[in-house]
Amino acid sequence: MMKIERTPDQYFENLPDYDFEPTYTTIKDEDGTDIRIHSIDIGPKDADPILLMHGNPTWSFLYRHVIKGLIPTGRRIIALDLVGCGRSDKPAKRKYYTLARHHEWYSKWLEANDLNNITLVCQDWGGTLGLKLVADYPDRFDRIFATNTGLPIGNGGNSWMRWWLRLMKFSLVFPWKMAFEKGFRRNFPTSDVLAAYKAPFPEKKYQAGILKFPQLIAIFPDNPGVSANRDAWAKLANYHKPLLTVFGNKDPITRGGHKVLMRQIPGSTNQNHAILEGVGHFSPEEAPEELLEYLIPFIDT
């Protein structure tokens, strides 16, 4: 069984604009280990849910402003912390993290919570993993709102991505400064916001998941995640429910990814797709108001 680390609650106290009560779902890994997955879960429990999924190295804190902007819609708002991130449990060794395991964890979480009529809002890994959920559970999802994300299938990636994967393969601790300097373009976070992003990872022992994520990106053809992602694309080719893309145009990671989504998923036709000028990779942090301008009308499509 896996060794599990759990960031103490004290590290989540007094974070800026993040005053949500935690909700937990415990699922069981294939090896029998219990894994506690955290989510923010607010709004009427019988309302259609909006599921917000973040990327690396962030957590549900990324969506705090989007969440508060969505409250007036009357929907149920759920912001998930991926395993290894935020208040979710953190398997202690990099070898525990595989793409197949991530797929299994969130499938079990989704089934345990029995969510239906979902609007998926996804950024970065939130899309890579969330789109797989849509592919495997299309009847549970009503629409997809994608921002700065993708689902790679071994085509090599761009030069920045190849450099990032080489760097992270040998990193012993997460290079926060480098990642954020590359990821933010319009509005660089203040020191208290940066500290909040780092809060779940106060020591090296909590960082195995965020250190391993780059090695799981299926940009090379020999990556074991390629076949799973290709399978997801094949299923998404038959997904005719609405897809809207709203991407920041200064992102070195997902540049051009919106075009792939629009080309491959039929539900993208005749949608109000948008490009956010000057916005980088972490669009929910840099431009939450602009995302909401597109997301709120889209929810009722």
Beta strands, then each sheet from edge to edge (+ up, - down):
strand 1: 4-5
strand 2: 22-28
strand 3: 34-42
strand 4: 49-53
strand 5: 76-80
strand 6: 90-91
strand 7: 118-124
strand 8: 141-149
strand 9: 243-248
strand 10: 274-276
sheet 1: 1+ 6-
sheet 2: 2+ 3- 5+ 4+ 7+ 8+ 9+ 10+
end
